[in-house]
Amino acid sequence: MQNLSHTSYINRLKVINIKSETLFREAEDDFYYFNNVNSALKKLKEALKLTPYHKKSLILAGDIYFIKGQLKKALKLYINAYKINSDETKIQASICNCYYALKDYNNALKYCNKALKGSEYENTLLYSQLTEIKINILIELKQYNSAYKIFTSWQTAEKNTNFEFIKEKIELQNKLKHSRLKIV
């Protein structure tokens, strides 16, 4: 018999209430397929009451609050998700976008740079969007030389036909990797 009175062998961040997962999936359906934002948000709130560190619920609830214009609530949820997984590019990009919308350009730039590091090869569409946000942030911070350098290098890359070809191939590889299909 083990003595468990002094140590906990369960990582509480990895234990998720199954009801939270069910509520998340129902909320996802409500949001994406039935366009019922309020019902989705209600289910996500319940999921987060059961499992406050359920990352998928935090992110989707943050997305909904962002869409509804409740930026501070969205930011709080994204930061909670960031505490769970600080390496996820989508979370970093969401935090950047919230700070940008709240006109906190220094924090927006900080998270934009973090997200850009992870998105360059992972998701070229996200990388392009983050580059555009970074240029806008630098303009707001009156760092015009840096903004211009990024803009010109970005424009050159976007016009390059080889870049488009490579971008398409990377996106195709990512789709195949995430679909778990195998080419025979």
C-alpha distance (Angstrom), angle and dihedral (degrees) to the residues before:
residue distance angle dihedral
M1 . . .
Q2 3.79 . .
N3 3.73 125.1 .
L4 3.78 104.6 -130.4
S5 3.76 98.4 166.0
H6 3.81 95.2 102.7
T7 3.79 104.0 33.8
S8 3.73 134.8 44.7
Y9 3.77 115.7 -145.0
I10 3.80 94.2 -174.2
N11 3.79 118.5 91.6
R12 3.79 100.0 -142.8
L13 3.82 92.2 -159.9
K14 3.78 89.9 64.9
V15 3.81 97.7 47.6
I16 3.79 109.9 89.4
N17 3.75 125.3 -175.5
I18 3.80 106.7 -119.1
K19 3.80 89.7 -136.4
S20 3.84 88.2 60.4
E21 3.78 90.6 55.8
T22 3.81 91.4 47.8
L23 3.79 91.8 49.1
F24 3.81 90.5 48.1
R25 3.80 92.1 53.0
E26 3.80 91.7 47.6
A27 3.81 89.9 48.7
E28 3.79 90.0 49.5
D29 3.81 89.9 54.1
D30 3.80 91.6 46.4
F31 3.79 91.7 50.0
Y32 3.80 102.8 40.2
Y33 3.79 103.5 29.8
F34 3.79 107.2 25.0
N35 3.83 98.6 30.7
N36 3.80 89.8 -133.9
V37 3.80 100.6 144.8
N38 3.81 97.7 170.6
S39 3.80 93.9 51.1
A40 3.80 90.5 48.1
L41 3.78 92.0 50.2
K42 3.80 92.0 48.6
K43 3.82 90.8 53.3
L44 3.79 92.1 46.6
K45 3.81 91.3 52.0
E46 3.80 89.1 53.0
A47 3.82 91.1 47.4
L48 3.80 90.4 51.7
K49 3.81 91.4 49.4
L50 3.80 88.4 57.0
T51 3.82 95.6 40.8
P52 3.83 112.3 14.7
Y53 3.82 92.4 -174.4
H54 3.83 97.0 51.3
K55 3.80 97.4 133.7
K56 3.80 98.2 -161.2
S57 3.80 91.6 52.4
L58 3.79 91.3 47.3
I59 3.80 92.0 52.9
L60 3.80 96.6 44.8
A61 3.81 92.1 45.7
G62 3.81 88.1 49.5
D63 3.80 90.2 51.2
I64 3.80 91.0 51.1
Y65 3.80 93.5 48.1
F66 3.81 89.4 48.3
I67 3.81 90.9 52.4
K68 3.79 89.9 48.4
G69 3.82 89.8 52.5
Q70 3.81 95.3 -112.7
L71 3.79 92.9 130.9
K72 3.81 99.4 166.6
K73 3.81 92.1 53.5
A74 3.80 90.1 47.3
L75 3.80 91.4 49.2
K76 3.80 91.9 50.5
L77 3.82 91.2 52.9
Y78 3.81 93.2 46.4
I79 3.80 90.9 50.0
N80 3.81 89.9 51.5
A81 3.81 88.8 51.8
Y82 3.82 89.3 47.2
K83 3.81 89.4 55.9
I84 3.80 88.1 57.4
N85 3.82 96.0 45.7
S86 3.79 116.1 8.8
D87 3.81 93.2 175.1
E88 3.81 98.2 62.8
T89 3.79 110.1 111.1
K90 3.82 96.1 -152.9
I91 3.80 91.3 56.6
Q92 3.80 92.1 48.6
A93 3.80 90.9 47.8
S94 3.81 91.4 48.6
I95 3.80 91.4 51.7
C96 3.81 89.5 48.1
N97 3.80 91.0 51.0
C98 3.82 92.2 49.6
Y99 3.80 92.9 49.6
Y100 3.81 89.7 46.8
A101 3.80 91.6 51.6
L102 3.83 89.5 47.6
K103 3.83 88.7 51.1
D104 3.82 92.8 -119.0
Y105 3.79 91.7 137.1
N106 3.81 98.7 171.8
N107 3.80 93.1 57.5
A108 3.80 90.1 40.2
L109 3.81 89.9 55.8
K110 3.81 91.4 47.4
Y111 3.82 93.2 54.9
C112 3.80 92.6 37.9
N113 3.81 90.3 58.8
K114 3.81 90.8 48.5
A115 3.80 91.5 49.8
L116 3.80 93.3 46.0
K117 3.81 90.8 56.7
G118 3.79 91.2 57.8
S119 3.79 100.8 37.0
E120 3.79 103.3 52.7
Y121 3.80 95.2 91.0
E122 3.78 99.7 13.2
N123 3.80 99.8 61.2
T124 3.79 120.7 3.5
L125 3.81 94.2 -170.5
L126 3.81 91.3 55.0
Y127 3.81 89.4 45.4
S128 3.82 90.9 55.3
Q129 3.81 92.0 48.2
L130 3.80 92.0 48.1
T131 3.80 91.1 48.6
E132 3.79 89.7 53.6
I133 3.82 91.1 48.7
K134 3.80 90.2 48.4
I135 3.80 91.0 53.2
N136 3.81 90.1 50.5
I137 3.82 91.6 47.8
L138 3.80 91.4 50.8
I139 3.80 90.1 50.2
E140 3.82 90.5 51.2
L141 3.82 89.0 49.6
K142 3.82 88.1 50.1
Q143 3.81 91.9 -119.4
Y144 3.78 91.9 138.5
N145 3.81 98.0 160.3
S146 3.80 92.5 55.2
A147 3.80 91.3 45.0
Y148 3.79 91.1 50.4
K149 3.82 93.5 49.4
I150 3.79 92.1 50.7
F151 3.80 91.5 44.2
T152 3.82 94.8 51.8
S153 3.80 94.2 45.9
W154 3.81 90.4 46.0
Q155 3.83 92.5 49.0
T156 3.81 90.8 49.4
A157 3.79 91.2 51.1
E158 3.81 93.0 46.5
K159 3.83 92.6 51.8
N160 3.78 94.0 48.5
T161 3.83 108.9 102.4
N162 3.80 91.9 -153.1
F163 3.79 87.6 57.4
E164 3.82 90.2 55.1
F165 3.79 91.3 49.0
I166 3.79 92.5 48.5
K167 3.80 91.3 44.6
E168 3.80 90.9 54.5
K169 3.80 91.7 49.1
I170 3.82 92.3 49.4
E171 3.81 91.0 49.8
L172 3.80 90.2 49.4
Q173 3.82 90.6 50.6
N174 3.79 90.8 49.3
K175 3.81 91.4 50.7
L176 3.79 90.9 50.0
K177 3.78 92.2 46.8
H178 3.81 93.0 51.4
S179 3.81 95.1 42.1
R180 3.82 91.6 55.4
L181 3.78 90.2 -139.2
K182 3.77 118.8 143.8
I183 3.78 125.7 -144.3
V184 3.77 112.5 -132.5
